Amino acid sequence: MQRSHHVRGTAAAGAVAVLVLTAATPAAVAQDAAAVVGGERLGRSAVQVAPLAGAPALPAELTGRSWLVADATTGDVLAARNAHVPLPPASTLKMLFADTVLPKLDRSLEHKVAPAELAELGAGSSLVGIKENLPYRVEDLWRGVFLSSGNDAVHVLAHMNGGLPQTVAQMQARALALQARDTHVVTPEGYDQEGQVSSAYDLTLFARAGLRNKDFRAYCSTRTARFPGGVDKTTGQRTAFDIANTDKLLGRYQGLIGVKNGYTTGAGATFTGAAERGGRTLLVTVMHPESQSKVYDEAASLLDWGFAAAGRVEPVGHLVEEPVASASAEAPATGVVPHAIRQADHVLGPAGWATLALCGVLALWAAGRARSRRAHPRPAAAEAVPVPLAFTRPGATALGGSTAVGGRGRRRTARVVRAAVVSARRRVRGH
């Protein structure tokens, strides 16, 4: 498989990406032997397992260069090998892409694909079959990502998120927030690029974080779906075709939830899966076994071992917990929200919207006062400054409002402010 073309973008977005990625080069993220994320034993190269009496033996034929099996609920790592060794991740990196971008885009939004959004796909990329100049719903694009591992769907969603460089920078920041320090992101879809690496430990963190989002969980567990096709030249109607999940364990391994498989010539086969049995959920990651087909066999055998070893092994490490402040939000409601407003909402947050609204209110008030003074000069005198009104973000109800305190001038100001906010809301809804 050839390498993809270099990602191009705006100077500003590129600068952000460079700053973040420079801080996360392999040398910068190398594990300190005295402070290995998840525990010192996970930094060792040999197989790590701590059996108690009656513990089953690990599977005999494990050829993966790196692997890990952990309890998704407690975070206990039951066994591992080379857990922190950085290796090319292939399409398992799409878990980080989804965990980063999925909460930001309304799944009901329709987006018309521009030709430029499909221009940076690498040679030999896996594709779901997106056609330019046709509209697609965000939820269909995510099915293209999870089921078909479509790099074309990833690129369209990345462009909707602000562009490839910005998305890569956000993915890197997300990885660092999760303490996934072995990961260096170069492309959003996991395509082979020099320096693009992750580890069995980090990929397991991405799966665990992503599965907390109900939409992520639903997409990765979907076995088949209908995907929009082109337009029939005879009828003029939009066609559709079936797509199937390329995860070969889904529907075949008892209790499997998902999550993501991958393969490139540079990475070999990679797989991260989650399975549930008897109220216990396990996570497994296998990277670069001897052959592509073995990745599923070895993942299944590690899951079998993990379920059998419950309560019979001591943990050899743990999956670090995500800081509450950086936790991914649930996917938004199904209502279609303008893309620019969604992006601003994500960046600003409630406090930012309140500040923005307050600044707008004060600007309107100041402009009105200036015009009033020019038209009706008044003698200099001490005058009480109107108390600023507090607002939530657009679409919510303004707090405060006019009261009898402050006289007619303040009531008039309040009426002007409310009218301005209503007008602004109408303009937002009209875009």
Solvent accessible surface area in square Angstrom, and as a share of the most:
residue,aa,sasa,rsa
1,M,92,0.41
2,Q,131,0.58
3,R,156,0.57
4,S,15,0.10
5,H,121,0.54
6,H,153,0.68
7,V,50,0.29
8,R,168,0.61
9,G,53,0.51
10,T,94,0.55
11,A,95,0.73
12,A,75,0.58
13,A,18,0.14
14,G,22,0.21
15,A,52,0.40
16,V,78,0.45
17,A,8,0.07
18,V,92,0.53
19,L,131,0.65
20,V,35,0.20
21,L,34,0.17
22,T,84,0.49
23,A,68,0.53
24,A,0,0.00
25,T,50,0.29
26,P,66,0.41
27,A,94,0.73
28,A,65,0.50
29,V,16,0.09
30,A,74,0.57
31,Q,46,0.20
32,D,89,0.46
33,A,83,0.64
34,A,96,0.74
35,A,64,0.50
36,V,15,0.08
37,V,10,0.06
38,G,4,0.04
39,G,23,0.22
40,E,90,0.41
41,R,76,0.28
42,L,3,0.01
43,G,43,0.42
44,R,112,0.41
45,S,82,0.53
46,A,64,0.49
47,V,69,0.40
48,Q,10,0.04
49,V,40,0.23
50,A,21,0.17
51,P,83,0.52
52,L,82,0.41
53,A,100,0.78
54,G,61,0.59
55,A,26,0.20
56,P,42,0.26
57,A,93,0.72
58,L,39,0.19
59,P,32,0.20
60,A,101,0.79
61,E,136,0.61
62,L,34,0.17
63,T,28,0.16
64,G,0,0.00
65,R,118,0.43
66,S,0,0.00
67,W,2,0.01
68,L,0,0.00
69,V,0,0.00
70,A,0,0.00
71,D,9,0.05
72,A,18,0.14
73,T,105,0.61
74,T,83,0.48
75,G,0,0.00
76,D,46,0.24
77,V,0,0.00
78,L,8,0.04
79,A,0,0.00
80,A,2,0.01
81,R,76,0.28
82,N,21,0.11
83,A,1,0.01
84,H,15,0.07
85,V,55,0.32
86,P,68,0.43
87,L,8,0.04
88,P,43,0.27
89,P,2,0.01
90,A,0,0.00
91,S,14,0.09
92,T,0,0.00
93,L,0,0.00
94,K,1,0.00
95,M,0,0.00
96,L,0,0.00
97,F,0,0.00
98,A,0,0.00
99,D,5,0.03
100,T,12,0.07
101,V,0,0.00
102,L,6,0.03
103,P,25,0.15
104,K,18,0.08
105,L,2,0.01
106,D,1,0.00
107,R,51,0.19
108,S,32,0.21
109,L,20,0.10
110,E,110,0.50
111,H,41,0.18
112,K,130,0.55
113,V,0,0.00
114,A,41,0.32
115,P,67,0.42
116,A,68,0.52
117,E,17,0.08
118,L,35,0.18
119,A,63,0.49
120,E,17,0.08
121,L,38,0.19
122,G,8,0.08
123,A,51,0.40
124,G,64,0.61
125,S,17,0.11
126,S,50,0.33
127,L,98,0.49
128,V,10,0.06
129,G,29,0.28
130,I,15,0.07
131,K,103,0.43
132,E,86,0.38
133,N,80,0.41
134,L,33,0.16
135,P,53,0.34
136,Y,2,0.01
137,R,103,0.38
138,V,0,0.00
139,E,28,0.13
140,D,8,0.04
141,L,0,0.00
142,W,2,0.01
143,R,58,0.21
144,G,0,0.00
145,V,1,0.00
146,F,3,0.01
147,L,0,0.00
148,S,20,0.13
149,S,11,0.07
150,G,0,0.00
151,N,8,0.04
152,D,4,0.02
153,A,0,0.00
154,V,0,0.00
155,H,6,0.03
156,V,0,0.00
157,L,0,0.00
158,A,0,0.00
159,H,58,0.26
160,M,6,0.03
161,N,0,0.00
162,G,44,0.42
163,G,12,0.12
164,L,2,0.01
165,P,16,0.10
166,Q,55,0.25
167,T,0,0.00
168,V,4,0.02
169,A,4,0.03
170,Q,44,0.19
171,M,0,0.00
172,Q,0,0.00
173,A,50,0.39
174,R,23,0.09
175,A,0,0.00
176,L,68,0.34
177,A,34,0.26
178,L,7,0.03
179,Q,50,0.22
180,A,0,0.00
181,R,104,0.38
182,D,6,0.03
183,T,0,0.00
184,H,21,0.09
185,V,0,0.00
186,V,42,0.24
187,T,4,0.02
188,P,1,0.01
189,E,6,0.03
190,G,3,0.02
191,Y,5,0.02
192,D,23,0.12
193,Q,28,0.12
194,E,137,0.61
195,G,28,0.27
196,Q,5,0.02
197,V,24,0.14
198,S,0,0.00
199,S,0,0.00
200,A,0,0.00
201,Y,0,0.00
202,D,0,0.00
203,L,0,0.00
204,T,0,0.00
205,L,7,0.04
206,F,0,0.00
207,A,0,0.00
208,R,15,0.06
209,A,4,0.03
210,G,0,0.00
211,L,18,0.09
212,R,121,0.44
213,N,8,0.04
214,K,122,0.52
215,D,16,0.08
216,F,1,0.00
217,R,90,0.33
218,A,55,0.43
219,Y,13,0.05
220,C,1,0.00
221,S,44,0.28
222,T,35,0.21
223,R,140,0.51
224,T,93,0.54
225,A,19,0.14
226,R,143,0.52
227,F,1,0.00
228,P,25,0.15
229,G,3,0.03
230,G,20,0.19
231,V,72,0.41
232,D,51,0.27
233,K,204,0.87
234,T,129,0.75
235,T,86,0.50
236,G,49,0.47
237,Q,121,0.54
238,R,84,0.31
239,T,59,0.35
240,A,46,0.35
241,F,72,0.30
242,D,101,0.53
243,I,14,0.07
244,A,62,0.48
245,N,24,0.12
246,T,61,0.35
247,D,6,0.03
248,K,118,0.50
249,L,18,0.09
250,L,16,0.08
251,G,47,0.45
252,R,190,0.70
253,Y,20,0.08
254,Q,130,0.58
255,G,34,0.33
256,L,20,0.10
257,I,16,0.08
258,G,0,0.00
259,V,4,0.02
260,K,2,0.01
261,N,20,0.10
262,G,10,0.10
263,Y,101,0.38
264,T,7,0.04
265,T,84,0.49
266,G,40,0.38
267,A,1,0.01
268,G,11,0.11
269,A,3,0.03
270,T,1,0.00
271,F,0,0.00
272,T,0,0.00
273,G,0,0.00
274,A,0,0.00
275,A,0,0.00
276,E,76,0.34
277,R,71,0.26
278,G,92,0.88
279,G,73,0.70
280,R,62,0.23
281,T,21,0.12
282,L,0,0.00
283,L,0,0.00
284,V,0,0.00
285,T,0,0.00
286,V,0,0.00
287,M,0,0.00
288,H,55,0.25
289,P,6,0.04
290,E,132,0.59
291,S,49,0.31
292,Q,95,0.42
293,S,77,0.50
294,K,71,0.30
295,V,3,0.02
296,Y,25,0.09
297,D,95,0.49
298,E,6,0.03
299,A,0,0.00
300,A,18,0.14
301,S,34,0.22
302,L,0,0.00
303,L,0,0.00
304,D,67,0.35
305,W,10,0.03
306,G,0,0.00
307,F,31,0.13
308,A,52,0.40
309,A,0,0.00
310,A,39,0.30
311,G,72,0.70
312,R,115,0.42
313,V,14,0.08
314,E,86,0.39
315,P,63,0.39
316,V,8,0.04
317,G,12,0.11
318,H,90,0.40
319,L,3,0.02
320,V,22,0.12
321,E,100,0.45
322,E,26,0.12
323,P,62,0.39
324,V,140,0.80
325,A,110,0.85
326,S,35,0.22
327,A,57,0.44
328,S,38,0.25
329,A,68,0.53
330,E,92,0.41
331,A,12,0.09
332,P,42,0.26
333,A,81,0.63
334,T,75,0.44
335,G,45,0.43
336,V,93,0.53
337,V,55,0.32
338,P,43,0.27
339,H,62,0.28
340,A,74,0.57
341,I,46,0.23
342,R,16,0.06
343,Q,28,0.12
344,A,31,0.24
345,D,40,0.21
346,H,101,0.45
347,V,112,0.64
348,L,70,0.35
349,G,18,0.17
350,P,100,0.63
351,A,79,0.62
352,G,16,0.16
353,W,20,0.07
354,A,36,0.28
355,T,78,0.45
356,L,94,0.47
357,A,27,0.21
358,L,60,0.30
359,C,75,0.45
360,G,33,0.32
361,V,10,0.06
362,L,77,0.39
363,A,64,0.50
364,L,80,0.40
365,W,62,0.22
366,A,50,0.39
367,A,43,0.33
368,G,25,0.24
369,R,42,0.15
370,A,41,0.32
371,R,141,0.52
372,S,48,0.31
373,R,132,0.48
374,R,172,0.63
375,A,66,0.52
376,H,126,0.56
377,P,114,0.72
378,R,163,0.59
379,P,122,0.77
380,A,111,0.86
381,A,85,0.66
382,A,113,0.88
383,E,96,0.43
384,A,77,0.60
385,V,110,0.63
386,P,27,0.17
387,V,103,0.59
388,P,72,0.45
389,L,29,0.14
390,A,64,0.49
391,F,12,0.05
392,T,61,0.35
393,R,105,0.38
394,P,55,0.34
395,G,57,0.55
396,A,37,0.28
397,T,106,0.62
398,A,34,0.26
399,L,101,0.50
400,G,76,0.73
401,G,21,0.20
402,S,44,0.28
403,T,76,0.44
404,A,85,0.66
405,V,106,0.61
406,G,50,0.48
407,G,32,0.30
408,R,186,0.68
409,G,34,0.33
410,R,56,0.21
411,R,77,0.28
412,R,131,0.48
413,T,28,0.16
414,A,5,0.04
415,R,131,0.48
416,V,80,0.46
417,V,4,0.02
418,R,91,0.33
419,A,64,0.49
420,A,23,0.18
421,V,29,0.17
422,V,58,0.33
423,S,43,0.27
424,A,40,0.31
425,R,48,0.18
426,R,169,0.62
427,R,141,0.52
428,V,43,0.24
429,R,165,0.60
430,G,67,0.65
431,H,165,0.74
